[in-house]
Amino acid sequence: MSVRTSIEDRWAAVLWIDYLLAAVTLGAHIMTIRVTRSSDWLSWIESSQRTDLYATAAGVVSAIGGLSAVAISLYTAANGERLRAVRAQQHKELRRSWRSLLQSTALCCLLLLTALSLDRDRDPHSARFLFEYAMVFAALRFARLIWLFDRMMQVTDADLTEPEGVGVPVRDPDWLRNRQQNPL
């Protein structure tokens, strides 16, 4: 197994890591602002422009969340032998991942709308940082969505392109627990 596969497996298994990575990224940006007294790019624009940005971002995140629901529909409609086996053996993990992706969309929209309602001239409540966190978190979750959807499409494509009679890959239902107990 490659290092990349190992990292992907761990990232896929630990959904909360996106919250932490977004917080660390925001913390690094705030520290850069405090130390250098620069790089606070959202404070350079007027409040009306920031609120327009927050509202637009909320719309974009909502639209992508809607596309996530479409992706889930496509996934559930696919009916190949391999995909049925994956769903049967990993249904809890898949359901948890899909649910988390949809909940993240709602959370990001809530954070963006909160930033929209709190922002005033000179941003006394630092709502711009709420916006930044939401956008970093959304970017991480959208990367996760694309990764998961790609993996599911690979399984679906294998069902469509490989000849009949090819055996369904045997998957150990305890692969995640085994991976965590026996890391590289």
QUIKAQUI-V456129 format. One record per pair of residues at least 12 apart in sequence whose C-alpha atoms are under 6 Angstrom apart, sorted by sequence separation. I is the first residue (numbers start at 0). J is the second residue. D is the distance in Angstrom with one decimal. If there is no record, write none. Layout:
[[I	J	D] [I	J	D]]
This chain:
[[114	126	4.7] [114	129	6.0] [114	130	6.0] [111	130	5.6] [107	133	5.2] [64	104	5.5] [57	108	5.2] [57	111	5.8] [53	111	5.7] [53	115	5.8] [50	115	5.3] [82	154	5.9] [46	119	5.8] [46	120	5.4] [79	158	5.4] [88	172	5.7] [81	167	5.3] [21	132	5.9] [21	135	5.5] [21	136	5.2]]
